[in-house]
Amino acid sequence: MSTSTPTLDPAVFREVLGHYPTGVTVVTGTHPDGEHLALVVGTFTSVSLDPPLVAFLPMTGSRTFARLRECPALCINVLSGDQEELGRAIAKRREDKLSGIDWCPSPAGAPVLAGSVARLDVRLTELVEAGDHYIALCAVDDLAVLRPSSPLLFFQGGYGRFAVPSLIARMDTDLSAAIQQAAVARPELERLAARFSCEAAVLAEANEGELAVVASATGPGVDITEALGERIPLIPPLGDQFVAALGPEAEERWLRRAVGADEAALEGFRARLRFVRRNGYSLSFLPEEDSNPYTDLVEAIRMYSAGHLTPAGEREVRARIARAAVCYRVRTIEADRRYDVGSVLVPVRDLQGNLCHVLRLAQLPRDASGQLVRLWIEALQAAARRLSARLPYCGTPAA
């Protein structure tokens, strides 16, 4: 039986393996002579949980690794998606690899690079020569997540980062045109905010998967909860005004983003869309016992707006939206009852009936009479009608 090694074209080998992405790590250490060392490594892997072992694969001809293997401790730094230039800078240098780079010592004394996703403090325990690389087996002494963000990836000769498609990951859409267009609403927002002692805002569709705050105003003593340009994910129940204007296909895409929702919850979202189409407004309500019901919702929007969610971050955003104390169940407002209203939203359409923006009142006075709630709705709808007469064609057809 032949045991000869097959002859492979190196270019084909690299091309095929290039279809598998790898993470990018920087292995650091402090040599006994005091030199701080750093080596960019594209192949790093978990080996064992018990005992905790990892491995990385440096080239056998690496002069930096020849000195790293003499260090008493090493630190494996997992680079973040925005650290491509840092990795390139370290890889290009022959000496003083960490000169001008921000770092701090790990518990074992090896450099931890600022901005890294995670660090692993390790000791080299075994070195196996494997062709033109070593398999450097390491025992893990300590580890920590430093920055829960998407890691830097290397794929087919280029760098990138992981995106979460199920959420329709944030895109850096230019909002300047939407913000400029919404400027005509500022006088209306200021009047509404002052009249009702609340926050008034204009929301616009940034792209298929998210909304953005493009104008806002607050009444006396009211703080702004969302910054200009802050993004809001179109995950049920958020965004119903926009979804209601887009028709059945958009509705189904929206509902599919409610991962884990049961049929009762989905029917509640559908009922809300029907209400919006029938009445031209929507409301949310606050629980009586919760002094700060927006905590989870505000944190979810903050996390989402930060961008580049990891899968764990996406799950956290969804969980916070799902457990938010704000109630979105459809209710009929009765004049003689009292309500704790979280928000009032109405659409703003152009003269052709296309949806342009959504007006929203929030941080409204609590324990309001049904008569006052109806006044809020009517005032917001009147403001929307005045704005409609001043808006150009928007191009988002009405459902």
N, C-alpha and C positions, 0 to 999 in steps of 0.2 A: 504493500500500500504506500503510495507516494505521500510524502510530507512536505514537499517543496512549497514555498510561498508563492502564491499567484502574483503575476506582474500586473500592477494597476497603474493607470495613467494618473499621476498626481493631480492634474487639473480636474479630472473627473471626480476623483476622491473629494477634493475640496468643494466642488460644485454640489455634489450629493449631500455631503455633511453640512454645507451651507444652508440647506433648507430646514435645518433644525436650529432654532434660536438658542443662544446661551446668555446667561447673565454676565455682568461685568463686575469684577471685584478687584480691590487693591489690597495686596498682602503687605503689611508693614511690620517693622521690627526695629528695635534699638540694639545695635551691635555692642558687644562688650567694650569696644574702643570708643563708644559714644556716638557713632554715626547713625543717623536716622535713615532707614531704608524703606523703599516702596517699590512694589512690582505689580503691574497690571496683569491680571490673570482672567482669561476668558472661559476656563473650564474649572468649575467649582461644584462640589456635590456633597449632599448628605450621605453618610455611609451607614451609620448605626445609631440607634437610640439608646441601647443598653449594651455596652457603655457608649456614651455620646462621642461619636467619631465623625469627622468630615475629611474631605480630601480636595486638593487642588493639583493641577498639572502644569508645572513650569517646564520650560525647555531645558534640556540637559546642558546647553551651552550658555545659559544665562549667568552672567557675572554677578548680577544683583542677587539671584537666588543662591549662588555660591556663598555669599556673605549672610543672607537671611537664614540659611540652615545652621549658622553658627550662633544665632540669637537665642537666648534662653526662652523667649516667648514671642509669639506672633499675634497679630490682629488682622482678621479678615474683614475688610470694610466692603459692604454691599452698596454700590453706587446708586444714586437716585437718577431718575430719568432726566433731570436737568443738570447732571454733572458730567455730560459728555466732554466738555472742554477741559475739565479737571483731569479726566482719565487720559485724554490725548496729551495734555501737558506732561503728566508723569511718565507716560510711555516714551515720549520723545527725548527726555533728559537722560544723559549718561551719568551725571553726578548731581549731588544736591537736589534730589528728586522732590523733596518737600519744601524747598526754599520758596518763601512767599506764600505758602499754602497754610490755611488755618487748620490747626489740629490741637488735640489735647491728649495726654497720656491715658491709656487704658489702666484698669486696676493692676495689670501686670507690667505696665510701663511702655507698651508698644503704642505708636501713634494711632489715634482715632480721628479720622478725617471729618471735619465739620460738614454737616449736611447729608451724611450717609444715612441710608435707610436702616441699616443694622450693623452691629459689630459682633464678632466672635473672637474671644480670647482663646488661643490654642497653643499647644506644644507639639512640635514635630516628633512623632514617635516611630515612624518607619518610612523609609524611602525605597521605592521600587523603580528600577530603570525599565522603561517601556518604550523601546525605539528611540525616537528623538525627544521624548519627554520623560520626566519623572512622575510617578504617582506619589505625592507627598501626603501620607496619612497622618492626621493630627487628632489629638485628644482635645476635647472642648472643656475648658475650665470655667468659662463664664460667657454669657451672651445677652444681648438686649436689642430690642427695637428702639431706634433713636428717632425715627421720623417715618410714620406709617404712610408712605407714598409709593407710587409706581417705580419699580427699579429700572435701571438702564439695561437695555437689551442689545445684543449684537446679532445681526441677521443679514446674511448675504453681503457682507462687506460694509454694511451700514449700521448706524445706531438708531435706536428708537425707544419707545416705551410701551407698556401694556395699556390697552384701553378696555373699557367695560361696555361691550356692545348692547347688552340687554337693557341698560339704562339709557342708551343713546348718549354716550359720554359727552361731557361738555366740549363745545367747540368755541374757539375764540372769535365769534362772529362780531363784525364791526357794528356797533350800535349807534354810531355818530348820527346817521341819518334819522333813525328812530327817535333819538334824544332831541334832535333839532326839530323834528316834526311835532313832538309832544310839547315843545316849549309854548305853543299857542294855548295849551291847557293850564299854564301856571296861574293866571288870574282866577280861573274857575276853582282850581285846587285850593288856593289861598282863601277864597271866600268860603268854601265848604269847610275847610279845617277850622277857620275862625268861628264860623256860625255854630258848628256842632262840637267844638272842642275835641277834635280827633285828628287822625292822620288821613290825608287824602293822597292818592297816588294814581299814576297811569302805568299800566302794564302793557308791554308789547311782546309779540312773538319774535324771539331771537332766531330760532330755527325750528325745525320740526319737533325737536325734543325738549325745548325749554322756553320759558318766558323770561323777561327782564323788566326791572323797574326802570322806567325812563324819565319819570318826573315825580316829584312828591312835595308835600307841604304839611306842616303840622300846626295845630292850634296851640294856645298858651299852655305851657307845662307838659306838653306831649313830646316824647322823644321819637326820632325816626328809628324804625326797627330794621329797615333794609336800605342799604346804601344805593346810590344811583348806579345803575348797571349791574346790580346784583342779580344772579340767575336763579330761577325757580324751576325745578324739574317738573315736566308734565307727567306726573305719577298720580293716579287717582288717590284722593279726590281733588288734587290741585289742577287748575287749568280748565275747569268745566266750561267756562264761557267760550274759550277758544275752540275746544273740542266740539261743543254743541253747534258751532257755526260751520263745521267742516264736513259733516255728513257721516254716513255709516262706516266707511272704511277707516276714517280717522278715529271714530269711536272705538272700533275693535282694536286698533293699534294701542290706543290709550288704555283700554281695559286689560290688554295683555301685559302691560307694565305693572299691574297690581299683582305681582308675584305672591302666591300663597293665599290670596283672598278667596273665601268660599263663595258659593253661589248667592247666598243672602247678601253679602257685601257687594258683589258685582251688580246685583239687581238694585241695590241702593244707589250705586253710581249711575246706573241707567235711568233710574227714577229722577235723579238730580238733573241729568241732561234733558229729560223730557220737560221738567219744570222750567228750566232755563229757556228752552225753545218756546214754551207756552206763555211764560210770564215776562221774559226779558230782563230778569234779574236773578241773583242768587244770594243766599245768606248762609252764614255759619254762626254757631251758637257756642257759648261758653258754659262750662259747668259751674254751679253755684259755689261749690266747695273749694275750687282750685284758685289760689290767689295769682298764680302765674301759669296759665294753661298753655302759653305759647312756647314754653321752654324747649320742648322736644322739636317743635316745628322750626323755630328759629335756628336751633343748632343744626338740624338737617339741612336747611337752606345754606347756612354758613359753610358746612362741610362740602356740599355740592358746589357752591360757588368757588371754593378754593381750587377745584379742578383736579383732573388726573386721579380719579378714585381707584383704589385697589378693589378687588372683589370683596374683601372684608369691609372696606369703607362703604361700598355700595349697599351691602347688607345692613350696615348700621344706619345709613340714610333711610332706607326703606322701613326699617324697624321703628325709627323715630317718627316718621310720618304716620305709620300705622297706629302707634300708641299715643299720638298727640291727643290731648284732652279736648281739643276743639271738635265740636259735633257738626257734621255736614248733612244730617238727616233732613229731608224736606219737611217743612212745617208751613201751615197756613197762619198768617198773623191775624190775631183777633184784637180789636181795638181796646177791649177792657182787660186784657191780660198783660203781665209784665214779662220782659225778656232781657236776657244777657246776650247781646248780639256781638259776635266776634268780628264780622265783616259784612259789608254790603258791596256787591259787584254788579255793574251793568255794562253792556257792550256799547262801544262807540263805532258807528258805521258811517261810511261815506255816502254821498248822495245816490250812489248806485246800489246801496244796501250791503256793500262788502264790509266785513269786520276789519277795523283798523287797530283799535286799542280796547282796553277795558279800564273803566274807572273803578276805583276801590276806596271805600271808607273803612278804616280800622281804628282800633283803640278808642272805641265809642264809649260813652257813659253807660255804666251797667244799670240794671234794674229799670229799663226804659219801658214806658207804656207802649202798647201795640200801636196807639195813635202816633207816637213819636217815631217808632220804627217805620211806619208807613210814610211819614214825612221825610225821613232819611232817603227812602227809596225814591220817592217822587222828586226830591231835590237833585238826587244823583242822576236820575233819568232826564230831568230838564237840562242839567249841565251837559249831558251826553248829546242831547238834541242840538244844543247851541254849538257844540264842537263839531258835530257832523256837518253843519252848514259851512264850516271853514276848512274842512279837510279835503285834500285832493283824492283822486282815485287810489284805492289801496291795493286792489288786485287779489283779495282773499274772498272768493265768492261766498255768498250766504248759502246755508244749507237749504 
